[in-house]
Amino acid sequence: MTPRRVLFLCSRHRLRSPTAAVVFGAWPHIEVDSAGLADDAETPLSAEQLDWAELVVVMDAGQRRRLQSRHGARLRGKRVVCLDIPDRYDCMQPELVELLLRRAGPLLR
């Protein structure tokens, strides 16, 4: 089975998307990457990451709009999913991990 390539995005790539990459990185048949959409992100989103991804997962609606406005052409044919997870959790906080498993887990099974 070919691994599914999933890209997790948040604003600054400090809390939510790095947590998602750790949580789902060990799942079978999934390859993960993560980045941030803000100009000052720890790891800014690259065109190569978008080209690589089959599924793009954003944490909130504002990020979905930013992604679409900046990279709309690269998103053609890709599924973009918004998890509606607010930016109020620390990296690897148990509540964040639980939300990620509940909202993204079914998409990745």
TIDREN-241574 format. One line per 8 residues: number of its first residue (from 1); their letters; for each residue x negated, y, z negated of C-alpha. Coordinates in steps of 0.5 Angstrom, whole numbers. Layout:
// residues N
NUM> a> X:Y:Z  ...
This chain:
// residues 109
1> mtprrvlf> 0:0:0  -3:7:2  -3:12:-4  2:17:-4  -2:24:-4  1:29:-9  -1:36:-10  1:39:-17
9> lcsrhrlr> 1:47:-17  2:52:-23  0:59:-23  -7:60:-26  -9:52:-26  -10:52:-34  -4:49:-37  2:45:-33
17> sptaavvf> -2:43:-27  -8:40:-30  -4:37:-35  0:33:-29  -6:31:-26  -8:28:-32  -2:25:-33  0:22:-26
25> gawphiev> -8:21:-24  -8:14:-27  -1:12:-24  -2:6:-19  -1:8:-11  -2:16:-13  -7:20:-11  -7:27:-15
33> dsagladd> -10:34:-14  -8:40:-17  -9:48:-16  -6:55:-18  -3:60:-14  -5:66:-17  -11:70:-15  -15:69:-21
41> aetplsae> -13:61:-22  -18:57:-25  -18:53:-18  -14:57:-13  -10:53:-8  -14:52:-1  -11:50:6  -15:43:5
49> qldwaelv> -11:41:-1  -4:43:3  -6:39:9  -8:33:5  -2:33:0  5:29:2  9:32:-4  8:39:-7
57> vvmdagqr> 10:40:-14  11:47:-17  13:48:-24  18:54:-23  22:57:-18  17:63:-17  12:59:-15  16:56:-10
65> rrlqsrhg> 17:63:-7  10:65:-7  8:58:-4  13:59:1  11:66:3  4:65:3  3:58:6  10:57:10
73> arlrgkrv> 7:54:16  3:49:12  9:46:9  13:44:15  14:37:14  12:37:7  17:36:1  16:41:-4
81> vcldipdr> 20:40:-11  21:45:-17  20:42:-24  23:48:-27  18:47:-33  17:54:-36  10:57:-38  10:56:-45
89> ydcmqpel> 6:50:-47  -1:48:-48  -5:44:-44  -3:36:-45  2:39:-51  6:32:-52  13:36:-50  10:38:-44
97> velllrra> 7:31:-42  14:29:-44  18:34:-39  13:32:-34  14:24:-34  22:26:-35  22:31:-29  17:28:-24
105> gpllr> 16:21:-26  22:19:-22  20:22:-16  13:18:-16  16:11:-18
